[in-house]
């Protein structure tokens, strides 16, 4: 797995390439923790290049959305059309956790 972080104005783009599995999950979790500390407003997490996302990753993304939403910030997840099941699972998890407004981008738009 490789991760690339870029800043543009008040936005941060995290692009992840490769599987997020039990072995690489801690690296992804650490990167999100660091970005949560420095992101001023908007964070775009591009996972189109991730063929596999484990359940811990999905839960972490939902938790990240909740934290950003509560702090008045915005996080957008770019999953790609082939991850429709992941997208639907994240939406359901968000609703069951009492949050709303999950932002999932199909890749056609950005933040």
C-alpha positions in Angstrom: 0.0 0.0 0.0 1.2 3.5 -0.8 -0.3 6.8 0.4 0.2 10.3 -1.0 -0.9 13.5 0.8 -1.3 16.8 -1.0 -2.5 20.2 0.2 -4.4 22.6 -1.9 -5.7 25.8 -0.2 -8.0 24.6 2.6 -8.2 21.0 1.2 -6.1 18.0 1.9 -6.2 15.1 -0.6 -5.1 11.6 0.6 -4.7 9.1 -2.2 -4.3 5.4 -1.2 -3.1 2.8 -3.7 -3.2 -0.9 -2.8 -5.1 -3.1 -0.4 -6.0 -1.9 3.1 -6.0 -5.2 4.9 -5.1 -6.4 8.5 -1.4 -5.7 7.8 -1.7 -2.2 6.2 -4.7 -1.0 8.3 -2.5 0.4 11.1 -0.6 2.6 8.6 -3.9 3.9 7.1 -5.3 4.5 10.6 -2.2 6.4 11.7 -2.4 8.6 8.6 -6.0 9.5 9.2 -5.2 10.3 12.8 -2.5 12.7 11.7 -4.7 14.3 9.0 -7.5 14.7 11.6 -5.2 16.8 13.6 -4.0 19.1 10.8 -7.0 19.3 8.4 -8.5 22.8 8.7 -11.7 22.3 6.7 -11.9 19.7 4.0 -10.4 16.2 3.5 -10.8 14.1 0.4 -9.8 10.4 0.7 -9.4 8.8 -2.6 -9.7 5.0 -2.4 -10.3 4.3 -6.1 -6.9 2.6 -6.2 -7.7 0.2 -3.4 -9.0 -3.1 -4.6 -9.7 -4.4 -1.1 -10.8 -2.5 2.1 -11.2 -4.5 5.3 -14.1 -3.9 7.7 -11.8 -2.0 10.2 -11.1 0.5 7.4 -14.8 1.0 6.6 -15.6 1.5 10.3 -12.6 3.9 10.6 -13.9 6.0 7.7 -17.4 6.2 9.2 -15.8 7.3 12.5 -13.7 9.9 10.7 -16.8 11.2 9.0 -18.5 11.6 12.4 -15.6 13.4 14.0 -15.2 15.8 11.0 -19.0 16.4 10.9 -19.1 17.2 14.6 -16.2 19.6 14.3 -17.9 21.4 11.4 -15.4 20.1 8.8 -16.1 18.0 5.7 -14.6 14.7 4.6 -15.4 13.2 1.2 -14.7 9.6 0.3 -13.9 8.8 -3.3 -14.5 5.1 -3.7 -15.3 4.6 -7.3 -18.3 2.9 -8.8 -17.1 -0.6 -8.3 -17.3 -0.2 -4.5 -21.0 0.4 -4.4 -21.4 -2.2 -1.7 -18.9 -0.4 0.5 -20.6 2.9 -0.1 -24.0 1.5 0.9 -22.5 -0.2 4.0 -20.9 3.1 5.0 -24.2 5.0 4.6 -26.1 2.4 6.8 -23.4 2.5 9.5 -23.5 6.3 9.5 -27.3 6.3 10.0 -27.1 3.7 12.8 -24.5 5.7 14.6 -26.8 8.7 14.7 -24.9 10.8 12.2 -25.8 12.0 8.7 -24.5 13.7 5.7 -22.0 11.1 4.6 -20.1 12.4 1.5 -19.2 9.8 -1.1 -17.9 10.9 -4.4 -18.1 8.6 -7.5 -15.0 10.2 -8.9 -16.8 12.7 -11.2 -16.5 15.6 -8.8 -14.2 16.7 -6.0 -14.4 18.7 -2.8 
